[in-house]
Amino acid sequence: MDRFHSLWLVPENEQKDQLQSIVNRLAEDNNSPTFTPHLTLIGDVEIQLEPFRRAVDEVFEGINAFYIKATAVNFSEKFAKSVFIEFELDENLKNLFIEISKRTENRDLSTFKPHISLIYKLMPIEEKEKIAKSININGNYLIDKACITNPAKIREDFYDVEKWKIFYQKNLKP
């Protein structure tokens, strides 16, 4: 059984499907892996599945689906943040991060930069910039699922994206 897990926030199905089509197109155009679009609330937590599931259930008890606000499409040199949508770190995301962190590994809020990646690929920064500039995304995304996954890390900042699996999904009330 996996020792490390991550917690994703996933948009409602229509928005997820729109993002999935972007991920799939970029994967095809750039020979990169496909993956489920998600915002990692906390990643690479060393915890067994069952205690993590209990923590997720506890933190999300009574939480309804909620909106997050996209602020920009950006890129970086990191594999895990090749090209991504940045989101406002609002009070709701801060509180969720703090509460799940308290129950797992006490992460520092300053390390949390909410985003949804659109491609994972080592490539020249100029190519990433070109991709980022070609994508026009803004507005609000409705988060209605919290999912526990395995990060399937190969080495620091490099993931075996195609081996990611969702082990548990908590559906948020509408």
ABEGO torsion letter per residue (X at the ends): XBABBBBBBBBBAAAAAAAAAAAAAAAAAAGBBBBBBBBBABBGBBBBAAAAAAAAAAAABGBBBBBBBBABBBBBABAABABBBBBBBBAAAAAAAAAAAAABAGBBAAABBBBBBABBBBBBAAAAAAAAAABBBBEBBBBABBBBBBAGBABBGBBBAAABBBABBBBBBX
